[in-house]
Amino acid sequence: MNIEELNNALKTKLNFYELKEDQDSYGNPIAWIKLKEKKDIETVARTIKAYHGRCIVATCFQNDDKTHSIIYHFDIDGLIINTQVDTDNATIHSITSILPSANWAEREIREMYAIEPIGHPCKDRLFLDYSIAKGVLNEYIPFSKISVGITESDILWKKVNEGEN
Amino acid sequence: MKEKIKIGPFHPELEESVYFKLVANEEQIIQEVEVINGFIHRGMESLITSKNFMQNLILTERVCSLCSNNHPFAYALAVEKLAGITVPKRAEALRVIADEVKRVASNLFNVAMLAHLTHSHELMKETMQTREYMQDLKEIIWGNRMDMSANQLTGVKYDLDEKKIKLILETLQIVQPQLKTLKEKFETDETLRSRTVGVGILPREKALELGVTGPVARGSGINNDARVKTPYALYGELKPKVSLRDECDVHARAIVRFEDAIEAVRMVKDVITNLPEGTTYVEKKPQVPAGEITVRVEAPRGELLYYLQTDGSQKPKRMRWKVPTYTNWEALKVMLKDNKVENATIIVNSIDPCISCTER
């Protein structure tokens, strides 16, 4: 599989997308795809599956306007295909039922950024406890709160004073 | 009557903290598997964005001790690509040497733990003794038994003189035949075979579907070794021989790790006897413009991917990494089902889990 073949496979199924060719320092090809419609990620996933590819992982990040972008990193026999979808309503179309290798990546996005992968077969938390709110990576959380669960000085000193009494 | 069995989150037969809830039938055959993670989650991806590119090299070395060379290696490749820096050939060679020495030690630790879990204690001791040669080598050459700190942005921090080259070659001369003998013992030891052959099966189709990598994939006949599929550093010239098995069980994964180690020794010898002349790093502070890149390296446990996004400042805007255990975990549910409860920890060990990396 090369980028030209990938493009030929996609252009018959997708109307609007941007494809950029890139390579790493050793000449290994990398494809960057940007989708206009977020539901098109399902079409890309089906194409990856048809070529016996897999989802390596997915990266989510918050944009300056508070919308989110998700980059799915796919692989077809050594070719990395980075496919970006944007969302402004905190939902994406899950591809786990098409590519089970996307399972953990989508669950992690849900708990770290509060982006719901609609249609994901598993509702369980992946890493974070249920007591921690979804979208935790969108917030600033002091280290002391993570490690000892306290940060506000009033609460801290209240507990210290209680100990003295 | 069904029995609920809990393993973890802290258990003598688990190297790191994870929690398994198993449901077994009257014959102690596993029917259901639930895995609960998150005990070592440290929010490192968030921390990364508050450190500059130099500081992050130190941070990536500390994602976990077992993969402490692969993380900075992949990170350096990503930063160097964005900064447009080509590292000297000697640095590429030294990076391969550090990585492959680490691979031998890492794989031997895993198979030694397998021998331990199957109560083949003599075999475990022998395996750990062979590993000890590599640990000593790491300590002498790199100054540390786990965290080698070999990489820097634009090259490597260490160099090899004639005396050190001689020491490495002499050590490999001892280790190489021992690896072959150990592999034969693992292939023929009846106690070990009775606990590993046909145990923890991961069919090839399932392995493809779940996207597993490394020895777990190769033990099920799938070659997605990044050193071969997307060669980096000197691997394009070295052409690593990929070990593939089709038994899909715990034993196959162990033998793949031995063959990986044997091939690693071959590559270190090849590189070190033809070590390119020149400098070990580029004397230039990397100026990283806005951009994004994905790079991959092959860690002992499989594919390690780094995604780096920059905005022209001194810190990453976003960095994400995917370690082999991230996808290999899901495969455990397939491997554990329909196996005896007594084999659960052996099967878990067969994916060589690295939880610190996975949870970050």
Interface residues (C-beta under 8 A of the other chain):
Chain A: D22 D24 S25 Y26 N28 I30 W32 H52 R54 C55 I56 V57 T59 F61 I71 H73 D75 D77 G78 I80 N82 L99 P100 S101 N103 W104 A105 R125 L126 F127 L128 D129 L137 I141 I146
Chain B: N37 G38 H41 G43 E45 S46 L77 E80 K81 T86 L208 E209 L210 G211 N224 K229 T230 P231 Y232 A233 G236 E292 I293 T294 V295 R296 E303 L305 Y307 Q309 K317 R318 R320 K322 Y326 T327 W329 E330 E359
